[in-house]
Amino acid sequence: MNKEMIKEIVEQHYQLKLETNTRKREYVEARSIYYKLLREKTRLPLSHIGKTLNKDHATVLHSLKNLKDWLEYDQQIKSDYNSILDRINYAISINPDEFCSAESLEGFYEKQYKVLEQKYNFLKSLLKRYEPNRIENFD
């Protein structure tokens, strides 16, 4: 699992930058979700997770403990977390190898688009070869 992709997905969902050094609630929640997803999907140690946002392991641990309570009682955070998790799981299910090796979320979708484009062109060539009358209506 690519930690940069998880970071991009969380930042896109919340429309903010996780590195911003502030204690505003939306930033704290976003960072907490990011930490939890990294912990679940990459199994990185807390110190490595903290280093991705210039924090220490104690900050990550405290954040994870708070998020556990928030997920239990705050429906909005639970909804945000599930939405982000679904998006990550969908990206993994499409092609796990590509997701792990892609450098960014955009790079992942570009690779998927190229694969689909190749399949489309292949199917179009088969149609042109075996049913030339239908190819005019295909595009």
C-alpha positions as CSV (number, residue, x, y, z in Angstrom):
1,M,0.0,0.0,0.0
2,N,1.3,3.4,-1.0
3,K,1.3,5.9,1.9
4,E,1.4,8.8,-0.6
5,M,-1.9,7.6,-2.1
6,I,-3.6,7.3,1.2
7,K,-2.4,10.8,2.0
8,E,-3.8,12.2,-1.2
9,I,-7.1,10.4,-0.7
10,V,-7.5,11.9,2.8
11,E,-6.4,15.3,1.6
12,Q,-8.9,15.3,-1.3
13,H,-11.7,14.2,1.0
14,Y,-11.1,16.9,3.5
15,Q,-9.8,19.4,1.0
16,L,-6.8,20.4,3.2
17,K,-3.1,19.7,3.6
18,L,-2.2,17.2,6.4
19,E,1.2,18.8,7.0
20,T,-0.4,22.1,8.1
21,N,0.7,22.7,11.7
22,T,-2.6,23.6,13.4
23,R,-4.9,22.2,16.0
24,K,-8.1,23.0,14.2
25,R,-10.6,20.1,14.5
26,E,-10.9,19.3,10.8
27,Y,-7.1,19.0,10.6
28,V,-6.8,16.8,13.7
29,E,-9.6,14.5,12.5
30,A,-8.1,14.2,9.0
31,R,-4.6,13.4,10.5
32,S,-6.2,10.8,12.8
33,I,-7.9,9.1,10.0
34,Y,-4.7,9.2,7.9
35,Y,-2.8,7.6,10.8
36,K,-5.4,4.9,11.3
37,L,-5.5,4.0,7.6
38,L,-1.7,3.9,7.4
39,R,-1.6,1.6,10.4
40,E,-4.2,-0.7,9.0
41,K,-3.1,-0.8,5.4
42,T,0.7,-0.6,5.6
43,R,1.4,-1.9,9.1
44,L,4.1,0.7,9.5
45,P,5.4,1.3,13.0
46,L,4.1,4.4,14.8
47,S,7.4,6.2,14.5
48,H,7.4,5.8,10.7
49,I,3.8,6.9,10.5
50,G,4.6,10.0,12.5
51,K,7.6,10.9,10.3
52,T,5.3,11.1,7.2
53,L,3.8,14.3,8.8
54,N,6.8,15.4,10.9
55,K,5.2,14.1,14.1
56,D,6.5,11.6,16.7
57,H,5.1,8.2,17.7
58,A,3.4,9.6,20.8
59,T,1.4,12.0,18.8
60,V,0.2,9.2,16.5
61,L,-0.6,7.0,19.4
62,H,-2.7,9.7,21.1
63,S,-4.4,10.5,17.9
64,L,-5.3,6.8,17.3
65,K,-6.8,6.5,20.8
66,N,-8.9,9.6,20.3
67,L,-10.1,8.4,16.9
68,K,-11.3,5.2,18.5
69,D,-13.7,7.1,20.7
70,W,-14.7,9.6,17.9
71,L,-15.6,6.7,15.6
72,E,-17.8,5.2,18.3
73,Y,-19.8,8.4,19.1
74,D,-19.4,10.9,16.1
75,Q,-21.5,9.8,13.1
76,Q,-19.8,12.4,10.8
77,I,-16.3,11.1,11.5
78,K,-17.5,7.5,11.1
79,S,-19.1,8.4,7.8
80,D,-15.9,10.2,6.6
81,Y,-13.7,7.3,7.7
82,N,-15.9,4.7,5.9
83,S,-16.1,6.8,2.8
84,I,-12.3,7.1,2.6
85,L,-11.8,3.5,3.4
86,D,-14.2,2.5,0.7
87,R,-12.4,4.6,-1.8
88,I,-9.0,3.0,-0.9
89,N,-10.5,-0.5,-0.9
90,Y,-12.0,0.1,-4.3
91,A,-8.7,1.3,-5.7
92,I,-7.0,-1.8,-4.3
93,S,-9.6,-4.2,-5.6
94,I,-9.3,-2.8,-9.2
95,N,-5.6,-3.7,-9.3
96,P,-3.6,-4.3,-6.1
97,D,-0.3,-4.5,-7.9
98,E,-0.7,-1.2,-9.6
99,F,-2.0,0.5,-6.4
100,C,1.1,-0.6,-4.5
101,S,3.5,0.6,-7.1
102,A,1.9,3.8,-8.4
103,E,3.5,7.0,-7.2
104,S,0.3,9.0,-6.8
105,L,-3.4,8.7,-7.1
106,E,-3.4,10.4,-10.5
107,G,-0.7,8.0,-11.6
108,F,-2.8,5.0,-10.5
109,Y,-5.8,6.3,-12.5
110,E,-3.7,7.0,-15.5
111,K,-2.4,3.5,-15.6
112,Q,-6.0,2.1,-15.2
113,Y,-7.1,4.3,-18.0
114,K,-4.4,3.0,-20.3
115,V,-5.4,-0.6,-19.6
116,L,-9.0,0.2,-20.4
117,E,-8.0,2.0,-23.5
118,Q,-6.0,-1.0,-24.7
119,K,-9.0,-3.3,-24.1
120,Y,-11.3,-0.9,-25.9
121,N,-9.1,-0.8,-28.9
122,F,-8.7,-4.6,-28.9
123,L,-12.5,-5.1,-28.8
124,K,-13.0,-2.4,-31.5
125,S,-10.5,-4.2,-33.8
126,L,-12.3,-7.5,-33.3
127,L,-15.6,-5.9,-34.1
128,K,-14.1,-4.3,-37.2
129,R,-12.8,-7.6,-38.3
130,Y,-15.8,-9.9,-37.7
131,E,-18.7,-7.4,-38.0
132,P,-17.7,-4.5,-40.1
133,N,-21.3,-3.3,-40.5
134,R,-21.6,-2.6,-36.8
135,I,-18.4,-0.6,-36.5
136,E,-20.0,2.5,-38.0
137,N,-22.4,2.7,-35.0
138,F,-19.8,1.7,-32.4
139,D,-18.2,5.1,-31.9
